[in-house]
Amino acid sequence: MSDSTDATLPPPARGLNFEALKAHIIEHKIDCGLWLMRVLVILFSFGYFIPLFGESQSAYYKALIANAAISALRLHQRLGRVQFSRQFVSQLVTEDSGHYLFYSLIFIFVAPATLVVLPVLLFAILHASSYSLTLLDTLGQNSWWGCRLLISFVEFQSLNILRFVSLTEILLMPYTVLLALTGRAGLLTPFIYYNFLAQRYASRRNPYTRNMFRELRLFFESLANKPSVPQIIKTLINNTIQFVCKLSPPVVVQTPQTAQQ
C-alpha cells in the first residue's frame, strides 16, 4: 500500500544549483566580472537619476568610471596586451569597446548630464540581461521566472534600444557645443566628441549610428519638401544636411576577406 502511494507522489522539486553556479563563476571569472560591473553601472546610473543613496553627481562619475573599466577589460579580451604600435592603435580605434572607453574619458571631465548617462545605462542593461540568462540557466531551468520575463522583454526591445542609443549619440554632438558655450565643458570637448561620433559612424561592427544618420536625413528632407514649411526653414534644413554630409567620415566597405579576419 505504501509503495503504491509513494509511486503516485510527484517528484521532489529541484532546488537552485549553487554548486554549478560557483563552478561557472570560477571557470568564467572575466565574464562574471564584466556582468558584475555592468550591474554596478545600472545601479550608479539609477543613483544619478534618483539620488536615494548619496549625491547624484558622485553616482554619475562612478557610472562612467565603471563603464571605462568594462571597455578596458573588453579591449584586453579582444586585443590582448597594450602595444605601442600603429597597428594596435588602428585596431583600438575600430573596436566598439575602444569607442566607449574614449566616450567615458571625454565626459568624466564634463558637468553631469542625463544624455551622457543614457547610452552607458542602456548598453549595460542589454549586456547584463544577456549574461544574466546564462547565470539563471546555470542555477536551474525554472529559476527566477520573473527575471527571465524581464530579460525576454529587454531582448525583444534590443533593436529599439540600440536605435535609441544611436540617436542619443547624435544628439550629444550639438549638446556638447551647448555645454562648451555655457562653460560646463571645455572648448575642445565638441571637437573631441566629434572624433568619437565619427568612429561610431564608420564602425564596421555597429551600423546603428550610420543608419540613424540616414533616417534623420530622410526625415528632414521629407520635412523640407512639404509645401507648408516656410522657405527660410527649408533653406536652413538643406544647408544643415549639406554641412553634416561634408563632416561625415568615409566608410570602409567590409569585404568577405576582411569579415573573416
N, C-alpha and C positions, 0 to 999 in steps of 0.2 A: 504493500500500500504506500509506504513511504517512498519507494523507488518510483512509482508512477507519479506521485505528487511532485517529486523533485524534477522529473522529466518535463512536467508542464510549466515549471517556473522559467521566466525569461532569463537570458544570460546576464550576468552582472555587468553594470555599466563600466566602461573603461575610463580610468581617470586620466589626468593630464600626465604626459610622459616627460617629466622634468629631466630625467637622465638623458633622454635623446636630445633635449634642448641644450643641456650642458655640453654634451659631446659635439653638437653642431657649433656652439659658440667657440669651443676650443679649436675646432678644425677651421673655422672661418672667422678668425679674430678681426681681420681688417674690415670685412663686410659688416660684421656686427658693430664694430666701432663706428663705421660710417652711418649705420642705422641709428645708433645712439646719438651721434652728433646732429643728425637731421631732426630727431625728436627734440633736441635742445634748441635748434633753430626755430622749430614750431613754437615751443614754449616761450622763448625770448621774443619772438615776433608778436605773439598774443599778449605778452607782457608789455610790449610797446603800445599796442592798441588799447589794452585795458590794464593800466598800471595798478594791479592789486598787490603785487609782491615787491614793490620798490619803484624807483624812478623809471619813467618810460625812456628817458634819454640813455640811461645805462643799459636797458634791455635792447635798445636799437643797436648800440655798438657791439654788444655781446652777440647778437644775431649775425652781424656782418663778420665778426671775428670767427665765429663757428663756421660760417659759410666759407670763409677763406681757408680754414683748416680742412674742410671737406674737399674743396677744389684742389688743394695742395696734395692731399692723400690720393685723390683720384689720378692726378698727374703722375704721382710716383708709381701707381699701379700700371699706367699705360706707357710711360716713358722711361721708367727706371730712375737711376741716379741723375742728379743735375750735372750737365756737361757745359763747359764754356766753349761752345762751338756754334757756328752759324746754322748747322743742320738741326741742332737741338732747339735753338730759338725759333726756327721756322716751323718745327713740329709743335712747339709750345703755342704758337700763335694760332694754329689750325685746330687745336683742341678746345672743345666747349668748356671743359674744366678750367683751362687757361683763361678763357674769356671771363668766367665768373670769379676767378681769383683776381684778375685785373679789376673787375667791377667792384669787388669788396674793398680793394685798396683805394679806389677812387673815392668812394663815399664814406669811408672811415674818417676822412678829413673834411666832411661836409656836414652842415647842420642837419639833424634828423628830419626825414620826410617820409610820408606814408608811401608815396610812389616807389621809393627806393626799396622798401621792405617787401613789397608785394611779390616781385619776381623770386626773391630768395625764399619767401614763405611757400609760394606755390610749387616751386621745384622741390623743396623739402617734403611737402605733402605727397607729391607724386612718387618720389623715390622711396620715401619711408613707407608708404602704403604698399608698394610693390614688394618690399622685403619683409614687411610685417606678415604678409600672406605666407611667405616661406617659413617664418618662425611659427606661425599658427599651425601650419601643416606638420611641422616637427613635433609640436605639442600633442597634436591629435586632429584627426579629420573633422571632428564635430565640436572643436573647442572654440569658444568665444564667437558665436554666430553673429552677435551684434556688431563686433568689429569687422567681421567678414562682409557684412552688409554695407558698412561704410566704405570699406576698401573697394567693393564692387561699384559703388556709386562714383568714387574717385576715378577708377579705371574707365568707367563709362563716359565720364566727362573729360578724359585726358586730352582729347583733341581741342576742346573748347578752352581748357586751362592753358595749353601751350599757345593757342592763338591770343589769349588774353595777356600772357606773359610777353609775347612779341609786341603787342600793341603798347604795353606799358614801357617796354624798352624804347620804342619810338617816341612816345610822349615825354620821356625823360630828357630827350635832346633839347627841346625848347625850354623845358623846366630848369635844366642846368644853366641855361642862359639867364633865365629869370633869377635864379639863385645868385649867380655871379653879379648881376646888376644891383641886387639888393644887399650885397655884402655877406650873404650866408654861405658863399663858396668862393674859392679863389678864381681869379680872372682866367686862369688856364684850364679850369675844370671843364668848360664846354668843349674845348679843343681835345682834351684827353678823352672825354666821353665819346666824342666823335670817332676816335680810333676804335674804341670798344664797339660802337654801333656798326662801324664799317666791317669789323671782324665778324660780327653776328650776321651781317648781310651776306658776306662772302663765304659763310660756313658751308662746308660740303656735307656735314652730318646733320645739320639742323636748318631746314629750308623755311621754317615758320616765319622768321623775321622778314626774309625776302618776299615770301608770299603775302605777308601783311602789308608791306610797302605797295605791292601790286594791287591789292584790294583797295587800299586807301586811294591810290591813284585813279583807279576806275570809278570809285565813288565820287571823288571830287571832279573828275572830268564829266561825268553824267550830271553832276550838280551845275557845273558851268554851262552846260548845253541847254539848260532849262530856260524857256523864254521869260519866265517870271523873275529870274535873277538879274539884278541891275548890272550894267556893263562894267562899272568900276569893280564890282565883286568878281565878275568873270575874269577881268584882266589880272586881278590880284591872285586868283586861284591858278590861272595858267602860268603866270610868272613864277609863282611858288613851286609849281610842279617842275618847270624847266630848271629852276635853281637846285632843287633836290636831286633831279636826274643827273645834273652835272657833278654833284658831290658823290654819287653812288660809285663804289669801287667796282673794278672788273671782277666778274665771277668766273672762276676756273671750271670748265665743264669736266665732269668726272668721267673718265673713260673706263671700260671694263678692266684694263690693266691696273689703273690707279685704285679702282674699287677693291681689287684683290689685295693690293698692298695695305 
